[in-house]
Amino acid sequence: MTTLLFQNARLIDPEAQTDSTGSLLVRDGLIEGISGAQEAAPEGATIVDCDGKALAPGLIDWGVKIGEPGERHKESFRSAGRAAAAGGVTTVIARPDTLPPIDTPEALEFVTRRAADAPVNIRHMAALTKGREGREMVEIGFMTDAGAIAFTDGVRVVTDSKILGRCMTYARGLDALIVGHPQDASLSKGAAATSGKFASLYGIPAVSPMAEVMGLDRDLALVDMTRCRWHADQLTVAAALPAFQRARDKGLDVTAGISIHHLTLNEFDVGDYRTFFRFTPPLRSEDDRMAMVQAVADGVIDVIASFHTPQDEESKRLPFEAAAPGAVGLQTLLPAALRLYHQGGLTLPQLWRAMSLNPAKRLGLPSGRLARGAPADLVLFNPDAPFVLDRFKLLSKSKNTPFDGARMEGRVLGTWVAGNRVFGEQP
Amino acid sequence: MSFRARHLLGIDHLKPAEIVTLLDLAEEYVALNRRTVKHSDVLAGLTQINMFFENSTRTQSSFELAGKRLGADVMNMSMQTSSVKKGETLIDTALTLNAMQPDLLVVRHPNSGAVNLLAEKVNCAVINAGDGRHEHPTQALLDALTIRRAKGRLQRLTIAICGDIAHSRVARSNLILLGKMENRIRLIGPSTLMPAGVKDMGVELYEDMREGLTGADVVMMLRLQRERMDGGFIPSEREYFHRWGLDAEKLALAAPDAIVMHPGPMNRGVEIDGTIADDINRSVIQDQVEMGVAVRMAALDLLARNLRAERGAKASGVMV
């Protein structure tokens, strides 16, 4: 196979937490060497002159909704894959909340086959209960054998604690990872905003941030009881952090993520009922947003993801509380995350720890790092290139982004999956 | 003219001067409405459509009468029986209506923000006749006119708003309007019926109605919105009446010349004692209904003037 030499790169190493100039050698799809010096090109190597731009592990986006099966008009594996490549995402962890959900080995086999359409790596999570109805567990064993990387019912919380406890106990025997959505379902029912002055003035049905704390407390107690491996898809309020930290200190095998939207937007961004800003959970206060940025910097929150949720125009052209939640994010994850870098809250190695290294470690993937022997899944980007986002230029089939018309910085110049260029001009 | 709004979607976007302009014009319509021949032709040739996605008798008939007295062609559409039931979206309904070239659209909808959404999609002037728990601007304006007529001013009054604040768009619009006009606002009610974050809105909060009413110039009662309560906000109607219902004993704590208001329809014996509602020395509830028609006439008139000015400017722009 081919040999590639990236020269004059600003290497972002999330493992060593370094940001330094150097070169990187790729052979046969794997990273073969990293050097702080200007290396001479081996014979036959293709040289990529990075011109001082940033070279980092490709992003691993954990929790992407793809419309197959059931809603291919919103997103297909092909369109999602192209959007991912253009956004510097080299591994997509797909959600099982499709129509029907991925709750059988057969359904898993279908999406695995369909995913071959995408130019990036795609791994699948499976539902935790049949039909995501919270009543009977899926065939966790068969699905693990068939390649399910984790089990989750998504935002549909398993409200029956006895059933969730059994799922966790059974999963522990297989060392399977369960992804939970910390939320008290009865408290948050019907809510479209976080309770507070904004929601009250605009008359939007709202939920207290405490619903997340209550959901987290219950789930952590069950993890303590069953000792399964558990990941919170999104922690978004500061009040949830102490309980989470206590569980970790106690030695429970728990991790947590957050969406990029909750790190870069707050409840006031909804403004005049803009439905592209409707999320589950809803956007939070500015105090919470800042606390969560700090939690990522401190390593309390492990993972940042886009929670890419394509919605067609019709499901967003509705009154706010009736509109479908979620936003596309595969192509905006990187420039949105760079807002946190430019504002000074997080360094590039810290961001990449949360967007590549940590998800790889948690999901047992060999990628996500700049290390010898790791797959050459890479993104080359200019962190300072400014642009104004036009949602109709996004490659996703759905264009529902809260960043439409926003000024952003950070342009992806090239994306490589196992050493093959999947985005950007061939050198 | 100091009223520049294109739509009347809420009190929030009105300036104090615009509120005063509208109330002053409404005064003229109060006079007109008291004549035997109650007719003007300022809206002659214009089409007004009343689109109510939620049941309403009072507000809808008030708007209908207002439009008719000003000479508009008024059409009522009850959206509960229309194509909405067949799955048509709000925006499609709006576009369909828009194609019929209405000039004034009066809309009530059960979702907050729905009227704003609709206003973005049509070429005519839109009046919000109540959206979810968000705003009900003409109610606040008619309340303001009632207060101004009864008290001689709309500033420096102590106004107590009592009852189900959380589910009430009337309360929201009123506290914005009365706040803009520099009044002291007290909110009284059980904590379960207070919206979150209300502490930061520059109002005083009282759980104890007696305390809250003490010295108040205006007592504004709200309807207990039974149809909106999805469970367990108050233990029983009789306990509610005991603690937050307006009776003679509690009213005696307010200023001696305090007026009593209610947006209607009333639940007698739940939030207000029947004898107080009927006390012509204290209750201005019937005046509110009268002012409602006048205020809506003023709103329709002002929006029509702005609409004509806008269209005129556009037409001359084309010729140049």
Interface residues (C-beta under 8 A of the other chain):
Chain A: S195 G196 K197 F198 A199 S200 L201 Y202 G203 I204 A206 S208 D272 Y273 E314 R317 L318 P319 F320 E321 A322
Chain B: D12 T89 L90 I91 H109 N111 S112 G113 A114 N116 L117 D131 G132 R133 H134 E135 A166 R169 R172 P195 A196 G197 V198 D200 M201
